[in-house]
Amino acid sequence: MVAVIARPLPSPGRLRRRWMKHRLNRIRRLLLQAGWVVDTRYDARIPLLHVRSATSPQLGESVLLLRGRHGWYYRSSSGDCLASHRRPDLAVDQLTAILTYWIGPSHPARATPPEQ
């Protein structure tokens, strides 16, 4: 039996943390426009956002930036790669799909618009 040891995430430097906060603020604005409640957790070792619904505050997802083989990307706390840091709109769509699965279609971001 082989034991797998998870490596801890490296702590970013001061300039990198500032860049990460700037990128997280970009996705934060889009998430707020989509109707999600977003709490910033910039005092953590790695800056992140906690995203939840106002109707189901006990369920949520955290979003952070990680460097991968092909550059920086948004990643959810469940381990899903959401999108490149250059596509925060795509990351919002992916996160909305993940949270809607757990919360249900009652969230304003997924509610169908009235037909005209």
Backbone as a chain_set.jsonl record, in Angstrom:
{"seq": "MVAVIARPLPSPGRLRRRWMKHRLNRIRRLLLQAGWVVDTRYDARIPLLHVRSATSPQLGESVLLLRGRHGWYYRSSSGDCLASHRRPDLAVDQLTAILTYWIGPSHPARATPPEQ", "coords": {"N": [[0.855, -1.174, 0.0], [0.626, 2.138, -0.904], [1.336, 5.232, 0.453], [-0.107, 8.338, -0.071], [1.044, 11.535, -0.005], [-0.137, 14.675, 0.455], [0.97, 17.69, -0.873], [1.479, 20.783, 0.757], [-0.054, 23.897, -0.199], [1.937, 26.391, -1.71], [2.946, 29.374, -0.035], [2.156, 32.526, -1.262], [4.221, 35.338, -2.296], [4.45, 38.826, -1.257], [3.957, 40.65, -3.449], [2.808, 38.886, -5.266], [0.52, 38.129, -3.848], [-0.877, 40.523, -3.909], [-1.417, 40.779, -6.65], [-3.01, 38.5, -6.947], [-5.227, 39.203, -5.359], [-6.204, 41.326, -6.879], [-7.026, 39.979, -9.227], [-8.94, 38.258, -8.105], [-10.778, 40.132, -7.236], [-11.838, 40.92, -9.669], [-13.361, 38.675, -10.515], [-15.053, 38.63, -8.37], [-16.7, 40.918, -8.645], [-18.21, 40.15, -10.887], [-19.524, 37.887, -9.875], [-21.111, 39.046, -7.879], [-22.801, 40.575, -9.501], [-24.171, 38.508, -10.681], [-25.781, 37.71, -8.659], [-24.865, 36.323, -6.426], [-23.705, 35.885, -3.042], [-20.76, 37.133, -1.806], [-17.908, 36.646, 0.086], [-14.877, 38.041, 1.041], [-11.776, 36.565, 1.692], [-9.138, 37.54, 2.382], [-7.245, 37.58, 4.321], [-6.326, 35.09, 4.719], [-3.834, 32.47, 4.284], [-3.507, 31.941, 1.567], [-5.066, 34.082, -0.612], [-8.615, 34.123, -0.984], [-12.013, 33.693, -2.174], [-15.226, 33.349, -0.739], [-18.098, 31.947, -1.849], [-21.581, 32.068, -1.87], [-25.124, 31.388, -1.653], [-27.814, 33.613, -1.001], [-30.199, 32.478, -0.291], [-29.541, 29.944, 0.591], [-27.443, 29.936, 2.801], [-25.772, 28.131, 4.115], [-24.525, 26.508, 2.316], [-21.772, 26.614, 0.169], [-18.985, 27.7, -1.856], [-15.496, 27.918, -2.231], [-13.208, 30.072, -3.918], [-10.097, 30.224, -5.472], [-6.886, 31.296, -6.707], [-4.624, 29.457, -8.632], [-1.457, 28.34, -9.798], [-0.913, 26.615, -12.706], [0.193, 24.161, -15.095], [-0.118, 25.472, -17.522], [-0.369, 28.155, -16.922], [-2.047, 30.629, -14.844], [-5.043, 29.876, -13.045], [-8.532, 29.893, -12.061], [-9.691, 28.117, -9.28], [-11.946, 25.912, -7.688], [-12.951, 25.119, -4.3], [-13.588, 22.488, -4.212], [-11.836, 21.359, -5.915], [-12.163, 21.617, -8.617], [-11.149, 22.858, -11.755], [-11.905, 25.975, -12.76], [-11.632, 28.102, -14.728], [-9.342, 29.896, -16.896], [-7.334, 32.578, -15.565], [-7.714, 34.712, -17.139], [-10.279, 34.58, -18.032], [-12.643, 35.389, -16.31], [-15.404, 35.505, -16.556], [-16.169, 33.03, -17.632], [-15.402, 31.42, -15.514], [-17.243, 32.242, -13.592], [-19.612, 31.271, -14.739], [-19.095, 28.5, -14.626], [-18.869, 28.128, -11.854], [-21.405, 28.905, -11.045], [-22.891, 26.833, -12.173], [-21.94, 24.674, -10.649], [-22.709, 25.391, -8.004], [-25.466, 25.686, -8.329], [-26.246, 23.112, -8.789], [-26.131, 22.014, -6.213], [-27.696, 23.772, -4.693], [-30.05, 24.189, -6.089], [-32.512, 25.137, -8.6], [-33.599, 27.53, -7.72], [-32.117, 29.784, -7.258], [-31.414, 33.217, -8.01], [-29.54, 33.613, -10.079], [-29.848, 31.513, -11.808], [-32.488, 31.488, -12.369], [-35.164, 31.38, -14.651], [-35.807, 33.876, -17.098], [-38.833, 35.871, -17.312], [-41.212, 35.148, -19.856], [-41.859, 37.109, -22.754]], "CA": [[0.0, 0.0, 0.0], [1.423, 3.346, -1.041], [0.709, 6.398, 1.081], [-0.003, 9.558, -0.865], [1.161, 12.696, 0.869], [-0.514, 15.902, -0.244], [1.858, 18.815, -0.609], [0.757, 22.02, 1.091], [0.054, 24.938, -1.208], [2.966, 27.358, -1.331], [2.468, 30.699, 0.354], [2.648, 33.498, -2.234], [4.895, 36.521, -1.795], [3.625, 40.027, -1.091], [3.501, 41.141, -4.75], [1.914, 37.884, -5.846], [-0.762, 38.224, -3.134], [-1.562, 41.712, -4.425], [-1.913, 40.41, -7.975], [-4.104, 37.542, -6.752], [-6.387, 39.96, -4.881], [-6.724, 42.072, -8.022], [-7.746, 39.02, -10.072], [-10.115, 37.791, -7.377], [-11.764, 41.214, -7.249], [-12.504, 40.899, -10.982], [-14.406, 37.653, -10.507], [-15.995, 39.011, -7.307], [-17.699, 41.829, -9.221], [-19.102, 39.378, -11.753], [-20.36, 37.035, -9.03], [-22.112, 39.91, -7.252], [-23.775, 40.907, -10.539], [-24.973, 37.313, -10.936], [-26.688, 37.495, -7.54], [-24.27, 35.534, -5.359], [-23.124, 36.572, -1.889], [-19.327, 36.844, -1.869], [-17.107, 37.1, 1.213], [-13.449, 37.974, 0.757], [-10.934, 35.969, 2.734], [-7.805, 37.953, 1.972], [-6.318, 37.417, 5.431], [-5.873, 33.702, 4.718], [-2.493, 32.275, 3.741], [-3.711, 32.168, 0.143], [-6.32, 34.843, -0.72], [-9.699, 33.408, -1.639], [-13.378, 34.198, -2.048], [-16.23, 32.357, -0.368], [-19.303, 32.269, -2.624], [-22.759, 31.341, -1.378], [-26.419, 31.943, -2.026], [-28.536, 34.228, 0.112], [-31.286, 31.571, 0.091], [-28.945, 28.781, 1.257], [-26.12, 30.399, 3.233], [-24.947, 27.065, 4.661], [-23.798, 25.879, 1.214], [-20.954, 27.563, -0.566], [-17.78, 27.227, -2.529], [-14.403, 28.88, -2.187], [-12.499, 30.237, -5.183], [-8.752, 30.734, -5.31], [-6.051, 31.27, -7.902], [-3.468, 28.573, -8.553], [-0.649, 28.278, -11.013], [-0.846, 25.281, -13.282], [1.173, 23.942, -16.149], [-0.337, 26.415, -18.619], [-0.641, 29.495, -16.411], [-2.887, 30.78, -13.662], [-6.451, 29.568, -13.253], [-9.418, 29.894, -10.901], [-10.01, 26.769, -8.842], [-12.914, 25.851, -6.594], [-12.468, 24.365, -3.143], [-13.792, 21.066, -4.466], [-10.753, 20.899, -6.764], [-12.476, 21.812, -10.032], [-10.547, 23.985, -12.453], [-13.038, 26.729, -13.29], [-11.249, 28.764, -15.977], [-8.117, 30.674, -16.853], [-7.506, 33.867, -14.882], [-8.104, 35.687, -18.165], [-11.694, 34.385, -18.345], [-13.448, 35.318, -15.089], [-16.801, 35.258, -16.911], [-16.325, 31.586, -17.754], [-15.308, 30.871, -14.158], [-18.531, 32.512, -12.943], [-20.575, 30.303, -15.287], [-18.778, 27.179, -14.075], [-19.196, 28.15, -10.429], [-22.872, 28.936, -10.96], [-23.369, 25.474, -12.454], [-21.614, 23.825, -9.491], [-23.544, 25.75, -6.85], [-26.87, 25.442, -8.659], [-26.465, 21.668, -8.617], [-26.365, 21.746, -4.801], [-28.721, 24.651, -4.135], [-31.278, 24.024, -6.845], [-32.745, 26.199, -9.586], [-34.296, 28.681, -7.14], [-31.228, 30.93, -7.141], [-31.674, 34.226, -9.042], [-28.625, 33.53, -11.218], [-30.309, 30.467, -12.713], [-33.925, 31.59, -12.594], [-35.458, 31.686, -16.046], [-36.488, 35.158, -17.219], [-40.229, 35.726, -17.742], [-41.396, 35.247, -21.307], [-42.57, 38.325, -23.148]], "C": [[0.901, 1.237, 0.0], [0.67, 4.511, -0.42], [0.948, 7.617, 0.199], [0.006, 10.742, 0.089], [0.86, 13.941, 0.054], [0.454, 17.01, 0.14], [1.031, 20.031, -0.231], [0.947, 23.046, -0.018], [1.1, 25.952, -0.777], [2.351, 28.708, -0.986], [3.021, 31.726, -0.626], [3.338, 34.677, -1.559], [3.956, 37.717, -1.771], [3.1, 40.551, -2.429], [2.546, 40.162, -5.416], [0.552, 37.926, -5.169], [-1.561, 39.421, -3.635], [-2.164, 41.445, -5.799], [-3.099, 39.464, -7.868], [-5.37, 38.254, -6.278], [-7.029, 40.742, -6.022], [-7.547, 41.154, -8.935], [-8.996, 38.492, -9.383], [-11.189, 38.877, -7.311], [-12.504, 41.285, -8.581], [-13.643, 39.883, -11.002], [-15.458, 37.969, -9.445], [-17.09, 39.928, -7.846], [-18.697, 41.079, -10.098], [-20.032, 38.468, -10.953], [-21.444, 37.845, -8.333], [-23.191, 40.304, -8.26], [-24.693, 39.726, -10.843], [-25.894, 36.966, -9.766], [-26.138, 36.657, -6.405], [-23.79, 36.434, -4.231], [-21.653, 36.158, -1.839], [-18.633, 37.465, -0.661], [-15.635, 36.964, 0.831], [-12.715, 37.397, 1.959], [-9.477, 36.262, 2.371], [-6.791, 37.843, 3.103], [-5.805, 35.983, 5.548], [-4.47, 33.609, 4.111], [-2.488, 32.466, 2.228], [-5.042, 32.899, 0.018], [-7.383, 34.039, -1.462], [-11.019, 34.121, -1.423], [-14.27, 33.056, -1.601], [-17.544, 32.795, -0.996], [-20.446, 31.411, -2.109], [-24.014, 32.022, -1.864], [-27.078, 32.552, -0.8], [-29.653, 33.305, 0.6], [-30.782, 30.332, 0.823], [-27.544, 29.139, 1.742], [-25.221, 29.299, 3.785], [-24.153, 26.338, 3.585], [-22.997, 26.924, 0.463], [-19.737, 26.908, -1.161], [-16.72, 28.314, -2.403], [-13.693, 28.897, -3.537], [-11.128, 30.815, -4.88], [-8.016, 30.655, -6.641], [-4.873, 30.347, -7.666], [-2.737, 28.57, -9.878], [-0.563, 26.832, -11.47], [0.223, 25.208, -14.358], [1.086, 25.0, -17.243], [-0.697, 27.816, -18.139], [-1.537, 29.469, -15.18], [-4.34, 30.48, -13.996], [-7.207, 29.668, -11.931], [-9.742, 28.443, -10.564], [-10.997, 26.826, -7.693], [-12.342, 25.009, -5.461], [-12.695, 22.87, -3.305], [-12.737, 20.503, -5.411], [-11.0, 21.09, -8.247], [-11.738, 23.022, -10.582], [-11.693, 24.726, -13.143], [-12.721, 27.369, -14.635], [-9.908, 29.45, -15.79], [-8.374, 31.995, -16.145], [-7.894, 34.96, -15.868], [-9.575, 35.596, -18.531], [-12.545, 34.285, -17.08], [-14.921, 35.077, -15.388], [-17.084, 33.765, -17.046], [-16.257, 30.916, -16.385], [-16.611, 31.082, -13.387], [-19.586, 31.532, -13.438], [-20.346, 28.909, -14.714], [-19.162, 27.088, -12.599], [-20.705, 28.166, -10.213], [-23.443, 27.547, -11.216], [-23.112, 24.543, -11.266], [-22.546, 24.116, -8.324], [-25.023, 25.485, -7.109], [-27.207, 23.959, -8.512], [-26.818, 21.355, -7.165], [-27.517, 22.558, -4.228], [-30.07, 24.435, -4.797], [-31.519, 25.221, -7.746], [-33.41, 27.445, -9.021], [-33.415, 29.918, -7.017], [-31.452, 31.902, -8.273], [-30.752, 34.134, -10.263], [-29.066, 32.498, -12.232], [-31.811, 30.543, -12.985], [-34.176, 31.996, -14.051], [-36.186, 33.019, -16.136], [-37.922, 34.967, -17.702], [-40.328, 35.923, -19.255], [-42.215, 36.47, -21.633], [-43.381, 38.096, -24.379]], "O": [[1.82, 1.352, 0.811], [-0.497, 4.745, -0.733], [2.074, 7.884, -0.221], [-0.914, 10.921, 0.888], [1.541, 14.221, -0.933], [0.723, 17.239, 1.319], [-0.011, 20.283, -0.836], [1.977, 23.064, -0.691], [1.15, 26.333, 0.392], [1.356, 29.123, -1.581], [4.236, 31.799, -0.811], [3.074, 34.978, -0.395], [2.809, 37.63, -2.211], [1.915, 40.866, -2.538], [1.581, 40.573, -6.061], [-0.471, 37.775, -5.837], [-2.782, 39.343, -3.77], [-3.296, 41.844, -6.074], [-4.077, 39.601, -8.602], [-6.466, 37.942, -6.744], [-8.254, 40.813, -6.12], [-8.641, 41.521, -9.363], [-10.02, 38.301, -10.04], [-12.381, 38.57, -7.329], [-13.672, 41.67, -8.619], [-14.75, 40.187, -11.447], [-16.626, 37.615, -9.605], [-18.268, 39.74, -7.541], [-19.896, 41.35, -10.049], [-21.196, 38.298, -11.313], [-22.578, 37.382, -8.209], [-24.371, 40.362, -7.911], [-25.85, 39.913, -11.218], [-26.696, 36.037, -9.863], [-26.886, 36.307, -5.492], [-23.502, 37.611, -4.447], [-21.341, 34.967, -1.83], [-18.754, 38.665, -0.416], [-15.199, 35.914, 0.361], [-13.021, 37.725, 3.105], [-8.694, 35.354, 2.092], [-5.592, 37.997, 2.868], [-4.946, 35.696, 6.381], [-3.985, 34.561, 3.5], [-1.574, 33.078, 1.676], [-6.058, 32.392, 0.492], [-7.088, 33.359, -2.445], [-11.129, 35.03, -0.599], [-14.092, 31.919, -2.037], [-18.045, 33.883, -0.712], [-20.31, 30.2, -1.935], [-23.961, 33.116, -2.426], [-26.912, 32.054, 0.314], [-30.018, 33.345, 1.775], [-31.527, 29.731, 1.598], [-26.557, 28.692, 1.157], [-24.015, 29.51, 3.915], [-23.203, 25.622, 3.902], [-23.506, 28.003, 0.159], [-19.498, 25.714, -0.987], [-17.035, 29.502, -2.464], [-13.589, 27.872, -4.211], [-11.006, 31.779, -4.125], [-8.484, 30.016, -7.584], [-4.201, 30.431, -6.639], [-3.329, 28.773, -10.938], [-0.184, 25.944, -10.706], [1.052, 26.109, -14.493], [2.102, 25.382, -17.824], [-1.281, 28.589, -18.899], [-1.751, 28.425, -14.564], [-4.813, 30.789, -15.089], [-6.633, 29.55, -10.848], [-10.031, 27.64, -11.451], [-10.895, 27.691, -6.823], [-11.369, 24.278, -5.646], [-12.066, 22.068, -2.613], [-12.733, 19.303, -5.686], [-10.138, 20.759, -9.061], [-11.707, 24.081, -9.955], [-12.368, 24.168, -14.008], [-13.475, 27.19, -15.592], [-9.404, 29.57, -14.673], [-9.505, 32.481, -16.127], [-8.357, 36.025, -15.46], [-10.077, 36.446, -19.267], [-13.109, 33.228, -16.797], [-15.626, 34.501, -14.56], [-18.135, 33.294, -16.614], [-16.976, 29.951, -16.128], [-17.035, 30.214, -12.625], [-20.373, 31.016, -12.644], [-21.3, 28.217, -14.357], [-19.717, 26.082, -12.156], [-21.217, 27.514, -9.301], [-24.383, 27.132, -10.539], [-23.963, 23.725, -10.918], [-23.107, 23.198, -7.725], [-25.752, 25.099, -6.194], [-28.329, 23.604, -8.151], [-27.696, 20.533, -6.903], [-28.24, 22.072, -3.359], [-31.11, 24.493, -4.14], [-30.8, 26.216, -7.66], [-33.757, 28.344, -9.787], [-33.917, 30.996, -6.701], [-31.664, 31.472, -9.407], [-31.14, 34.533, -11.361], [-28.699, 32.59, -13.403], [-32.342, 29.741, -13.753], [-33.48, 32.85, -14.599], [-37.09, 33.28, -15.342], [-38.207, 34.01, -18.423], [-39.628, 36.747, -19.844], [-43.139, 36.834, -20.905], [-44.048, 39.013, -24.859]]}, "num_chains": 1, "name": "protein.A"}
